[in-house]
Amino acid sequence: MTTRQQSILIGAVVTGVLSSSYLSFINVVCCLGVVLGSMVAVQQFTSRSGTSMEVGDGAVLGALSGVAGAILGSIFDRLLRPLGLDSTTISRDMMEQMMQGQQGMSPDMMEQLQGGGSGGMMASVLGLLFGMVVYAIFGAVGGAIGAAVFGEDEGGGEGVRTAEAEVIE
């Protein structure tokens, strides 16, 4: 596995974990979990490879990390579903608690809220595809930010020191 692939996988795991269970609420704030996961991917790549990274390359690395994170997040949610700790169950339970205080909720509305509607598998696939697109976009943003923060060439300061040394001499 190449350094780039390892970095994408590490970023995807961070994104996937931050996108499942109770941690999925982190993504309510402008997909913060996806942005953080993509920044981790860029940081890992630059530290392991020892090279600087352009902002565009960081965006690509972040987008790939975001797509892989969407897939891993979906898998993590599926694994947590029997325990009732997946993000869908948690969100639904919170909505039910909020709606219990309101009068006049129709039975159809309650059934849809509880997930009793048809097309569950199709909705899951469409949700995953939509998530992959959104995570790719926010992953690209996080990767670009990560490249700007972690991908700077560390050798840039040597030229300044050399010029100062010539002035002093």
C-alpha positions in Angstrom: 0.0 0.0 0.0 1.4 3.4 -1.0 1.8 6.3 1.4 -1.0 8.1 -0.5 -3.3 5.1 0.0 -2.4 4.8 3.6 -3.1 8.5 4.2 -6.5 8.2 2.4 -7.4 5.2 4.5 -6.4 6.9 7.8 -8.4 10.0 6.9 -11.4 7.8 5.9 -11.3 6.0 9.2 -11.3 9.3 11.1 -14.2 10.5 8.9 -16.1 7.3 9.2 -15.8 7.2 13.0 -16.8 10.9 13.3 -19.8 10.1 11.0 -21.3 7.3 13.0 -23.2 6.9 16.3 -23.5 10.0 18.5 -20.3 11.5 16.9 -22.3 12.1 13.7 -23.6 15.3 15.2 -20.2 16.8 14.7 -21.1 16.8 11.0 -24.0 19.2 11.7 -21.4 22.0 11.8 -20.5 22.2 8.1 -19.4 18.5 7.9 -16.7 19.2 10.4 -15.9 15.5 10.8 -15.3 15.2 7.1 -13.1 18.3 7.0 -11.1 17.0 10.0 -10.7 13.5 8.5 -9.4 15.1 5.2 -7.0 17.3 7.1 -5.7 14.2 8.9 -5.2 12.5 5.6 -3.1 15.4 4.2 -1.1 15.7 7.5 -0.3 12.0 7.4 0.8 12.2 3.8 3.1 15.1 4.2 4.6 13.8 7.4 5.2 10.2 6.0 6.4 11.3 2.6 8.4 14.2 3.8 7.3 16.3 0.8 5.2 19.4 0.5 1.8 19.4 -1.0 0.0 21.8 -3.3 -3.5 23.0 -2.4 -5.0 21.2 -5.4 -3.3 17.9 -4.6 -4.6 18.3 -1.0 -8.1 18.8 -2.3 -7.9 15.6 -4.4 -6.5 13.7 -1.4 -9.3 15.1 0.8 -12.0 14.3 -1.7 -10.9 10.7 -2.0 -10.7 10.5 1.8 -14.2 11.9 2.1 -15.7 9.4 -0.4 -14.0 6.5 1.4 -15.1 8.0 4.8 -18.7 8.0 3.6 -18.5 4.3 2.7 -16.8 3.5 6.1 -19.3 5.6 8.0 -22.1 3.7 6.4 -20.5 0.4 7.3 -19.9 1.5 10.9 -23.6 2.6 11.1 -24.7 -0.8 9.8 -22.5 -2.6 12.5 -23.9 -0.4 15.2 -27.6 -0.8 14.2 -28.3 -3.9 16.2 -27.1 -2.1 19.3 -29.3 0.9 18.5 -26.2 3.2 18.3 -26.3 4.0 14.6 -26.8 7.7 13.7 -30.2 7.0 12.1 -31.7 5.4 15.2 -30.2 8.1 17.4 -31.6 10.9 15.2 -35.0 9.2 15.0 -35.2 8.7 18.8 -34.4 12.3 19.3 -37.1 13.4 16.8 -39.7 11.1 18.5 -38.9 12.7 21.9 -39.3 16.2 20.4 -42.5 15.3 18.7 -44.1 13.6 21.7 -44.7 17.0 23.2 -46.6 18.2 20.1 -50.3 17.3 19.8 -52.0 16.2 16.6 -49.3 14.2 14.9 -50.9 11.9 12.4 -50.3 8.1 12.5 -48.9 8.3 8.9 -46.4 10.9 10.1 -45.4 8.8 13.1 -44.9 5.7 10.8 -42.7 7.6 8.4 -40.7 9.0 11.4 -40.2 5.5 12.7 -39.0 4.2 9.4 -42.0 2.1 8.5 -42.2 3.4 5.0 -41.3 1.3 1.9 -38.1 1.5 -0.2 -35.6 1.1 2.7 -32.9 -0.4 0.6 -33.2 2.1 -2.2 -33.2 4.9 0.2 -30.0 3.6 1.8 -28.3 3.3 -1.5 -29.4 6.8 -2.6 -28.4 8.2 0.8 -24.9 6.6 0.5 -24.5 8.1 -3.0 -25.6 11.5 -1.9 -23.3 11.2 1.2 -20.4 10.3 -1.1 -20.9 13.5 -3.2 -21.3 15.7 -0.1 -18.3 14.1 1.6 -16.2 14.5 -1.5 -17.0 18.2 -1.6 -16.3 18.9 2.0 -13.3 16.5 1.9 -11.8 18.6 -0.9 -12.3 21.7 1.3 -10.6 20.0 4.2 -7.8 18.7 2.0 -7.2 22.1 0.6 -7.1 23.6 4.1 -4.8 20.8 5.3 -2.4 21.4 2.4 -2.3 25.1 3.2 -1.5 24.3 6.9 0.6 21.1 6.7 1.9 21.1 3.1 4.1 24.2 3.3 7.6 23.7 2.1 9.8 23.8 5.2 12.9 24.9 3.2 11.5 28.4 2.5 13.1 29.9 5.6 16.7 28.9 4.7 16.9 31.5 2.0 16.0 34.2 4.4 18.7 33.0 6.8 21.3 33.0 4.0 20.5 36.5 3.0 20.7 37.7 6.7 24.0 35.9 7.0 25.4 37.7 3.9 24.3 41.1 5.3 26.0 40.3 8.7 29.2 39.3 7.0 
